[in-house]
Amino acid sequence: MLRPLTAICGPRARSTAAPVPGTNKAQIAQWIETYGEDSDFVRVRVRGVFPRSGSLQFIASDLVAPRWRREVLQNVYAPVVIGVDVHASATTRA
C-alpha cells in the first residue's frame, strides 16, 4: 500500500494528484503487479522517491537504522563476531 508523501519525506513534502500526460498507465500497473508497490523499482521509476537501499548495499538502511539505537549489552566472556565483505565490485581492482 502506498504511504502518503508526508509519511516518507516529512510534513513539508508536497505532492499533486494530477495525472501526468504521456505516461503508460498499463505499463505502470504491470510494474506494480510484478515488483510490488513498495519495491525499489516502483519507488524510483513510478513514484519518484529514493530507493530504500543503494545499489552497493546488501542490507537496506531502514532495517539497520533501528539497531543503531539499541542498547548493547556487553559481556567480556561472549565471543566476538566480525563480519567482513570481501566482494570486489567492477569498480575496484584486485
Backbone as CSV, one residue per row, in Angstrom:
resi,resn,N_x,N_y,N_z,CA_x,CA_y,CA_z,C_x,C_y,C_z
1,MET,0.839,-1.181,0.000,0.000,0.000,0.000,0.877,1.235,0.000
2,LEU,0.555,2.213,-0.809,1.340,3.433,-0.880,1.101,4.293,0.345
3,ARG,2.186,4.794,0.921,2.072,5.697,2.055,2.016,7.125,1.538
4,PRO,1.391,8.039,2.291,1.376,9.430,1.852,2.792,9.986,1.805
5,LEU,3.002,10.953,0.948,4.322,11.550,0.773,4.839,12.149,2.072
6,THR,3.951,12.722,2.896,4.392,13.311,4.159,4.930,12.256,5.108
7,ALA,4.470,11.014,5.008,4.983,9.949,5.865,6.397,9.564,5.457
8,ILE,6.749,9.781,4.202,8.068,9.415,3.708,9.047,10.576,3.838
9,CYS,8.621,11.774,3.433,9.527,12.918,3.324,9.341,13.975,4.403
10,GLY,8.353,13.844,5.268,8.125,14.817,6.309,6.949,15.723,6.004
11,PRO,6.583,16.573,6.973,5.372,17.384,6.835,5.448,18.462,5.763
12,ARG,6.629,18.860,5.318,6.748,19.911,4.311,6.665,19.382,2.883
13,ALA,6.561,18.086,2.725,6.511,17.497,1.388,5.200,17.867,0.702
14,ARG,5.285,18.077,-0.592,4.097,18.409,-1.370,3.976,17.441,-2.521
15,SER,2.759,17.136,-2.859,2.508,16.232,-3.962,1.233,16.657,-4.656
16,THR,1.173,16.420,-5.947,-0.058,16.679,-6.677,-0.589,15.362,-7.188
17,ALA,-1.883,15.243,-7.224,-2.505,14.025,-7.718,-2.890,14.173,-9.183
18,ALA,-2.405,15.211,-9.813,-2.740,15.447,-11.214,-2.109,14.368,-12.082
19,PRO,-2.846,13.868,-13.068,-2.267,12.860,-13.954,-1.147,13.445,-14.803
20,VAL,-0.155,12.644,-15.056,0.988,13.086,-15.849,0.758,12.651,-17.288
21,PRO,0.729,13.610,-18.213,0.494,13.224,-19.610,1.683,12.448,-20.168
22,GLY,1.392,11.512,-21.047,2.449,10.755,-21.706,2.922,9.538,-20.938
23,THR,2.269,9.220,-19.822,2.670,8.022,-19.080,1.841,6.832,-19.534
24,ASN,2.451,5.681,-19.509,1.796,4.447,-19.922,1.205,3.783,-18.674
25,LYS,-0.074,4.034,-18.435,-0.738,3.532,-17.227,-0.747,2.007,-17.172
26,ALA,-0.884,1.363,-18.319,-0.869,-0.109,-18.345,0.500,-0.642,-17.933
27,GLN,1.574,-0.012,-18.401,2.927,-0.438,-18.045,3.187,-0.217,-16.558
28,ILE,2.733,0.911,-16.041,2.903,1.199,-14.613,2.157,0.166,-13.777
29,ALA,0.933,-0.167,-14.170,0.156,-1.183,-13.447,0.852,-2.540,-13.500
30,GLN,1.470,-2.869,-14.617,2.199,-4.131,-14.756,3.426,-4.151,-13.841
31,TRP,4.149,-3.031,-13.778,5.309,-2.951,-12.886,4.893,-3.134,-11.432
32,ILE,3.802,-2.487,-11.040,3.333,-2.598,-9.658,2.928,-4.034,-9.359
33,GLU,2.271,-4.692,-10.309,1.877,-6.083,-10.107,3.099,-6.994,-10.046
34,THR,4.092,-6.744,-10.895,5.284,-7.589,-10.954,6.204,-7.382,-9.758
35,TYR,6.532,-6.129,-9.453,7.535,-5.822,-8.428,6.952,-5.501,-7.062
36,GLY,5.690,-5.080,-6.998,5.084,-4.672,-5.730,5.176,-3.171,-5.545
37,GLU,4.170,-2.606,-4.881,4.095,-1.150,-4.715,5.264,-0.576,-3.938
38,ASP,5.818,-1.346,-2.991,6.865,-0.808,-2.127,8.264,-1.250,-2.549
39,SER,8.401,-1.813,-3.748,9.728,-2.224,-4.215,10.539,-0.990,-4.617
40,ASP,11.857,-1.125,-4.594,12.717,-0.017,-5.015,12.479,0.342,-6.473
41,PHE,12.181,-0.631,-7.304,11.922,-0.371,-8.726,10.746,0.593,-8.886
42,VAL,9.635,0.305,-8.218,8.450,1.156,-8.321,8.676,2.480,-7.599
43,ARG,9.353,2.448,-6.460,9.617,3.691,-5.725,10.367,4.687,-6.602
44,VAL,11.371,4.237,-7.334,12.199,5.142,-8.135,11.539,5.487,-9.468
45,ARG,11.094,4.490,-10.209,10.624,4.723,-11.579,9.191,5.227,-11.679
46,VAL,8.353,4.926,-10.687,6.950,5.345,-10.750,6.680,6.494,-9.787
47,ARG,7.060,6.328,-8.532,6.742,7.331,-7.516,7.742,8.474,-7.464
48,GLY,8.956,8.257,-7.951,9.955,9.321,-7.948,10.552,9.609,-6.591
49,VAL,10.655,8.601,-5.731,11.278,8.771,-4.415,12.549,7.927,-4.359
50,PHE,13.364,8.179,-3.361,14.627,7.465,-3.230,14.391,5.992,-2.903
51,PRO,15.288,5.109,-3.353,15.164,3.690,-3.005,15.495,3.465,-1.540
52,ARG,15.067,2.331,-1.023,15.357,2.001,0.375,16.827,1.622,0.573
53,SER,17.470,1.092,-0.454,18.876,0.731,-0.330,19.609,1.118,-1.598
54,GLY,20.900,1.366,-1.466,21.725,1.730,-2.605,22.085,0.510,-3.438
55,SER,22.636,0.746,-4.598,22.984,-0.360,-5.495,24.122,-1.213,-4.939
56,LEU,24.907,-0.683,-4.026,26.012,-1.444,-3.443,25.697,-1.967,-2.044
57,GLN,24.467,-1.774,-1.581,24.077,-2.233,-0.258,23.489,-3.624,-0.328
58,PHE,23.841,-4.447,0.654,23.265,-5.785,0.758,22.049,-5.767,1.683
59,ILE,22.096,-4.938,2.731,21.007,-4.818,3.698,20.492,-3.385,3.653
60,ALA,19.183,-3.213,3.536,18.564,-1.896,3.428,18.771,-1.085,4.708
61,SER,18.951,0.214,4.546,19.194,1.105,5.680,18.039,1.129,6.667
62,ASP,16.790,1.026,6.191,15.653,1.069,7.106,15.592,-0.161,8.005
63,LEU,16.290,-1.241,7.649,16.382,-2.403,8.525,17.513,-2.263,9.534
64,VAL,18.549,-1.521,9.172,19.720,-1.374,10.029,19.548,-0.233,11.033
65,ALA,18.893,0.843,10.638,18.786,2.049,11.469,18.233,1.793,12.872
66,PRO,17.177,0.995,13.057,16.691,0.766,14.425,17.721,0.077,15.325
67,ARG,18.625,-0.689,14.723,19.646,-1.384,15.514,20.703,-0.429,16.032
68,TRP,20.887,0.715,15.385,21.864,1.697,15.850,21.459,2.269,17.204
69,ARG,20.163,2.368,17.445,19.664,2.964,18.683,19.495,1.940,19.810
70,ARG,19.712,0.676,19.505,19.530,-0.377,20.501,20.669,-0.370,21.511
71,GLU,20.331,-0.596,22.771,21.351,-0.670,23.816,22.124,-1.978,23.680
72,VAL,23.427,-1.894,23.706,24.275,-3.070,23.568,24.675,-3.549,24.958
73,LEU,24.379,-4.805,25.238,24.784,-5.407,26.499,26.149,-6.046,26.307
74,GLN,27.099,-5.636,27.128,28.459,-6.132,26.959,28.740,-7.268,27.936
75,ASN,29.348,-8.300,27.410,29.738,-9.445,28.206,31.175,-9.768,27.805
76,VAL,32.097,-9.622,28.727,33.513,-9.826,28.396,33.817,-11.270,28.033
77,TYR,32.931,-12.226,28.382,33.162,-13.631,28.087,32.470,-14.090,26.798
78,ALA,31.706,-13.193,26.192,30.992,-13.551,24.964,31.959,-13.563,23.783
79,PRO,31.734,-14.435,22.808,32.598,-14.439,21.627,32.391,-13.172,20.802
80,VAL,33.417,-12.768,20.090,33.342,-11.598,19.219,33.044,-12.088,17.813
81,VAL,32.015,-11.519,17.218,31.624,-11.888,15.861,31.889,-10.692,14.962
82,ILE,32.654,-10.904,13.907,33.019,-9.836,12.987,32.601,-10.249,11.585
83,GLY,31.943,-9.335,10.877,31.565,-9.595,9.504,32.460,-8.822,8.559
84,VAL,32.935,-9.485,7.515,33.822,-8.855,6.550,33.278,-9.097,5.150
85,ASP,33.170,-8.043,4.369,32.713,-8.163,2.992,33.946,-8.147,2.093
86,VAL,34.252,-9.276,1.477,35.443,-9.374,0.637,35.113,-9.286,-0.845
87,HIS,33.905,-8.938,-1.153,33.466,-8.845,-2.543,34.164,-7.684,-3.243
88,ALA,34.664,-7.922,-4.416,35.264,-6.868,-5.230,34.286,-6.534,-6.347
89,SER,33.910,-5.272,-6.444,32.982,-4.884,-7.500,33.744,-4.552,-8.778
90,ALA,33.017,-4.221,-9.805,33.647,-3.907,-11.092,34.473,-2.633,-11.023
91,THR,34.223,-1.795,-10.014,34.958,-0.532,-9.905,36.216,-0.645,-9.054
92,THR,36.445,-1.813,-8.429,37.648,-1.992,-7.606,38.634,-2.884,-8.328
93,ARG,39.890,-2.692,-8.020,40.930,-3.535,-8.599,41.429,-4.513,-7.540
94,ALA,41.569,-5.737,-7.951,42.008,-6.777,-7.011,43.504,-6.981,-7.127
